[in-house]
Each structure stands twice: as C-alpha cells, then as structure tokens.
Amino acid sequence: MTPHALLSLLLALALVAAACSSDDGDAPTVEGAAAGIVDGDCESPTDTELTIYSGRSEDLMAPVFEAFECETGIQVVGNIRYAGSTDLALLMETEGDRSPADVFISQSPGPIGFLENAGLLGTVDSATLDLVEDQNHSDDGTWVGFSGRKRVLVYNVDAYDDADLPTSVFDLTKPEYADRVGIPPTNGSFGDWFTVFRDQFGDDIAAQWLSDMVANGAQAYPNNRSIVDAASRGEIDMGLVNHYYNYQEALANGDSHRAANHDFSSQDIGSLLIITAASVTATTDDNAAAQELVAYLLSEPVQRYLTDETFEYPLAAGVDPAEILPPLEALSQGTVDFEVLADGFERTTEIIAESGILTE
Amino acid sequence: MSASPPALRVGGLLLAALFAFPGLYLVWRNFTEGADPAGLLISDSTLPPLWRTLRLAIAVSISAAILGTALAWLTTRTDLPFRRFWRVVMPIPLVFPTFIGAAAFIRTLNPGGIAYDALDNVGIDVTFELRGFTGAWLVLTLFTYPYVYLPVASRLRQLPGSLEENARVLGDTFAAAFRRVVLPQIAGAIGAGTLLVFLYTISDFGAVQLMRYDTLTRAIATNQLANPPVALALSLILLALAAAVVIVERMVSSRLPDGDRSRVDRAVEYPLGRWKPAATGFVVLAGALAIGAPMVALGDWSIDGLRRATGDGRPLTITRDDVVEATTNTVQVSIVAAIVAVLAVLPIAFLVARYRSRSGALAHAIVISTFALPGIVIALSMRFWTLRSDWAFETFSDSMTLLIFAYVVRFGSLAMGVTLIAVQAVPSNVRDAARTLGAGRWRRFFTMDLRIMAPGLFAGAGLVLLSVMKELPISLLIAPIGFSTLATRAFSSFEESFVAEAGIMATVLVILSFVLSWLLVIRKADHL
C-alpha cells in the first residue's frame, strides 16, 4: 500500500468512526458510576439544554452529569467544557456577557472569587443555599459549596509514625523538620488556604511562618499530586496537601504506595476545609434549569457518590462522610470565606513570592 | 532578484495580520488594563525570573542543538544499526505533554522511582535528584531536540556527498570535512530548529513547574487571577523577547553562505567502524532517556489500572469508546492543522526566500515569535477576537474552523523555518532552466518546486502534527464544546490523580504518534 492510500484509509476510518459515535440509542439509560446515583428510570429527553463549565475533571463529574440528564431530561452531556478552574474563569471573563456557560463549577475558591469580582455570577436559589451550613455558601448567594477537601500533612510511612507527627502547622518550622517538608506555593488550594491563614492571624504572622518554613528548608512542589507522589517515593518525608490525593494515589498504585495522611489538630489552621463550589452564571439563558442542576449537586445520591467514590467530604446536611475518611470534627476551623479571598489573592501572591519559597 | 508578485505580497500581509491576533490582543489588553510592562521589566520581582528564563533557554538551546544534530547525522549518514527504526523513534519525544512527560520522568528516575530502585537493587547507588535548573534543563533538552533533529535530518538526506568525499580525498580529516563542508550546509536548519527550542523553552510551564525552577511563565501563571495586569505585562515581555531573538536570528542566518543547492538521490554513507559501539550506545541512551524513561512510568500506571479494572478493583473512569473518540479527534485535528499550517507559511517562505520582500520578513517574524506565547494567551485571544463582532461570533464561535486556525497560529512557527529552508533549497539554475523552457509559474511550482521542497515540507508538517497532538490550552478552551483529545483527557485525569486513566490516554498518544510519524514523515520523505 502506498502512503497516499494509507493516509486516505486512515482519514476515511476516522470519519466513519466519528459518524458512528454520534448516534444515540432511543431509550435513555445510564451505565457505570452514574447508574449508582440514579434512582429509577430515566426521563425522556426534553428540549432544554444547559452549558456547563466544569473546573472539576471529567473523571469526577461525568457520572453526576449523566445521572442529572437521566433524571431530569435536561440535555447536558456533550455540553460540558472541562478544563482547569483558573483557565475556565479566564475564559468566562474574556467572554463576558456573551459567555454560553449556564453553570460554573470550580475546584477551588479562587476562580469563583475572581468571577464574583467581575460580576459574572448570578444568584443561587435560597432553598439550595439552605441545604448547606451558612459558612459553605456566600452571603449574597453567588455560589454554594458542594464538597470539601481537608488540609492534611501527607507523610512517608517508612520514615514516620502518625503519632510522632505534629499537631499544628506552626510546629513544622522546628529544627526537627528541617529539609523534610514539601509545600505547593503556586497551587490554587494552597493559595486559598494561605489567604485564610492571613485573614485569621494577620499578614505579619502568616508571612513570618512562611519565611520560617523557607529558612527551615521547605521544598516547593507544583501541586498536591506531586507532593503525595514524592512522599510516597521517599523523596521528601512529608508535605502540606489536601486529603483527597493520597486516597486516589493509594488506589492507583496499590501496595507500592508508601504515603498516608496525618491530621493536624481539628483546632489548627492546618485542618481547614477547602470547598469546591458551583454557581449559576449571570449570563444563563435558562435560570430554572441551571438552578435545578446546582440543587442536584447537593442531593443525597450525589453527595453520597462524592464521598463514597471520590473520597471527598459531603457538605449537604444529613449526609455522612465515607467510612474510610476521618470524621470532620465540627468543622471548627470553618471553611474558606470567599469574600476574604476575592480581595486577598494579590497580597497572598506577593507574600509567597517575597518569602523566597519559589526559588527553593 | 525580481519583485514579488502583488498577489503573493497581499497574501503574505493578510497572513501576517491573521498570525498577529494573539500579539495584538496582548497589546490591547495591556493598554486597556493599564498594565505597565516597561516599569515591570526593570523591577526586582521580574528581573530574577527573567534571568533564569534566559539562562535556561540558552542552555537548552545549546544542548538540544548538539543532541539533535548528532542524532540526525548518525541516523541519516552512517551505517548505524537499525537506522530506519531510530528515524521513526527519534521525533517521538515531541509528543509528550510536558506536564505528564516530566512527571513520568520524575516517577521513573528520581529517588524511590522505578529505575532508581532497580539500580539500587543491583547495588548502584544513584544519589542525584532531578530538580531545579538541572532537572528542567535535562527534561527540556530531551523533549525539544526533535525541533532540531527533524529539519537537520531532512536537510542531510538531500546533501550530496561528493563535496565531503572531495575534501577527504584532499586530505581533510573526518572532523575537518564535517566542519568545512557539512556544517555550513546544515547551519540554516540547525539555526531554525534551535530558534524553536529557545522559544519553546521560554514559553514552557509544565517542565519548569514540575522541576521547581522559577521562571517567568510561573510568575505569569500565579498572577493570572490575582493580578491580571501583571500577568498580561509579563506575557508581553515574553513576546518582545521572542521578537528580538527572531530578528537577531534572521540577521545572522541571512549572512550564512548559500549552501550547495544541487540535489542527490542517494546521500553518502559513512562506515562508523570502531566507533560503531559508542555511536550505538549514544543513540540508545538518548532514546532510553527521552522515550524510555517517561514510558516506563506511563506503562506502569496503565498496566496497574487495567489490572485493577479487570480484577475486582475500582473500574476505570474511561471506556474503550472514550479512547476511540479521543484518538479519532486527535488524528483528525492534528492532520488537518499540519496541512493547513504548511500551506499557510508557504507564501511567506516564498516572499522571504525568493524575493527578500520586506512584508515577507515582517510576516516571518510575527509567525515565529508567536511561538513564545503561553498557549492560554493564544486561546483567550482567539475567543476575544471572535467576540468583537456578531458576524465573527455566529460564524466561528465553537467551530472546528476556529480550533484549526488557533492551532495553526500557535504552531505555524514550527513549519515556518523548515519551509523557508526548503524553498531556498530549490536551485536557481533549475528554476532558470524551467523558465527558459517556457513553463508557467504554477506549472513550475507544481512540477518542480513542490517536488524538491517535499522533504522539508514534510518535516514541517511532522513538527506541527506532533505538537498539535499534545496541545492543551487551545484544545481545552477553544475546541467545540464536548470535543476531547487524548491530551486533554490525559491532562484532566492526571490533575485529579487518576493516573491509570491518564497513563492509558498518554500511552495511546505515544503509539499514535509513532504510527503517524512513520506513515506521514518517514516513509513519505524516503520515497520522494
């Protein structure tokens, strides 16, 4: 076969495959993880369509959206743009009042604060807001949290025992932890956490803690995943991350995974809960359907799925965390106050840069 | 040298305007947001990362130029064992998205990693840890040398061996013959490729982030939401730096001597003799590091995941249909974008090489310096401009046309340099003869120019193809909603630690690039 013919064949195959993949069966059903969320049979499809910008990955969210489409008949599958929350927020800001997005889902508070400042968020129904504790939605209803990730200290189990690890992030500046700790200074949820830290303790104490960490040889990593990976390999002994990643990495890597989560005292700032949130956009052309989707995220089956299958903390009242997760003790540290965040990020970025951690 | 045809000149300027979209967007946003790039440039917070960016880019350029040229020479001009295999394999590193490639590299080679432990078990105690400048330098060198390798290899295959043979007959040592005869002939290709390495390095975010080396792109990323004017100003500084480097390269390379333009059917082949084991070892080592090391971790993740899913562990979050769909999408857009990119830069190459036209030089500089912009800036600029008018919004928003256009703008630079060299490679005596014989312009183009330029054009298309396959920001933000590629699926899974799913998508990506580079680049170029 000549290269020409091969190339044509390849293109033809590609086109056929594309054509085949676009035909849908007539009786809507759901499979896989989505089937575990849906209760009963699917509704027949309606003409209503929603466009979703999801800063949470397809692996986590696709079953939820499929289940929603099945239960309501509102068309969402195929209308979802998955990307990083920051990139999607920048895209929405560029699109302004022409954005096609009806619902924005954010992995961390920062991008939501950014969009709130830009006036691009609408208002979530108060009935939906009431499903979570007051601290888990904004006062003016621009967003509602629907799952949480708790800050923890991930550590290498061959190097440390859980009992020997500190109860507060402030202990990590002591000499015994010199050169042992990894932190993700440029990561979104670390930025969120540090902004709340600043808000609670003041800039002086927060900046001092960070420069003490740097002086103590803390190492900068790009994100939570790379710290969990490094702790498991023993490249570092411990690191500040959120609880989620260790569960996923342990599941993916099996016995060769050598890291575990350590909880600081529930009173410590190191135990903050960082929430993921949903908003109805200001530009939605179908507010009712968008509201329905946001409310659906807080329904019992979805909250169960988020904790049982993706190891996150549920936020709707009445749903308990999965058994393998340590219980949340009364959320004593509260969650992230997005209003604080919206104005505080610029200073957070400056303090992090000034600490010198980026060049460690 | 005749004046350029007006239609070609207008076409070149039009193309320049289209390629200028991202740059104009940046200037516009800097202006409207009240950013202060000049003030920021001399500030204490910008100069150190800028200096680190430069240092890294220069170091990577030098090492990638040497590695790419050496590999190209060994695989095209010597009796290296399994040459054809190496020719297909050597461009592959281009297809690793740096975020996952660098992570896989770390996973294999760093303390506690797979190869690290294996060496440890046989008693070899490796104490290095890849990070910082060294880590970023090594990973970027290994992932960018194909920018040099592909154009140099395609140039080397065309070069007549007669001059080298003459030089050796006249008593030059092998090294002297290489320096005096071969090097001047391939200097243009090395320069064009190295320029791409430089520009890629200053725009890279994935590798520097994972290796924890603080460069300008990291400052851009951290300021995007917190302080948009700073991010915009820093992006503009990056673009200005790129433009300056491009102009310098143009000035240098236009002074290079014109090589021998005659063409051969069979290039000379050197017996490696007693150097054969060393040369083979070198090529194997380069391949093992650049392709083997990341593949070990990717394969490990994939196999663990497949074993888990077929056992009674948690099922994978992706199905076979997802893989097929992402593969189909990836093949379609990368092939179309590669062809369109070469067609788009061809008129500009003609303007520059044939007519030394000023509008051509401008278009050339715009096309190439755009490569230094972070992908997110290009993605946002595309969205931004389609929102300026109802017509553009209705026509292009969420369309495949816009996606392909965005890819071409981002990667047209990759085809530009090699295409330019290909146009220059058409000997003027052949052109004159064809003209004297009365062949019309188009007839000359199709029967003569195109045939002679083909290897260069395929090298350019290959570079674009492999780069589109791994592209992220544009594929994520500009593609029609619901459109996924192998790279976007791998990225999205990897971010949330679904490493098995990410590993599978990335492994398919590598296999696909292997097949495509064999079909489209190697076989094609060999047969013409």
Interface residues (C-beta under 8 A of the other chain):
Chain A: P3 L6 L7 L10 L11 A14 A17 A18 S21 G32 A33 T51 R56 S57 E58 D59 L60 A62 G78 N79 I80 R81 Y82 A83 G84 T86 D87 L88 A89 L90 L91 T94 E95 G96 R98 P100 G110 P111 F114 T186 G191 Q219 A220 Y221 P222 N223 R225 S226 V228 D229 A230 S232 R233 G234 E235 Y244 Y245 Q248 E249 L251 A252 N253 G254 R258 F345 E346 T348 T349 I352 A353 L358 T359 E360
Chain B: S45 P48 A103 I106 R107 N110 P111 G112 G113 E129 Q209 L210 R212 D214 R218 A219 A221 T222 N223 Q224 L225 A226 N227 W301 D304 G305 R308 G313 R314 P315 T317 I318 T319 D321 V324 E325 T328 N329 V331 Q332 I335 I376 A379 L380 R383 F384 L387 F393 D398 P473 L476 L477 I481 G482 S484 T488 R489 S492 S493 F494 E495 E496 S497 F498 V499 A500 E501 L519 L520 R523 K524 H527
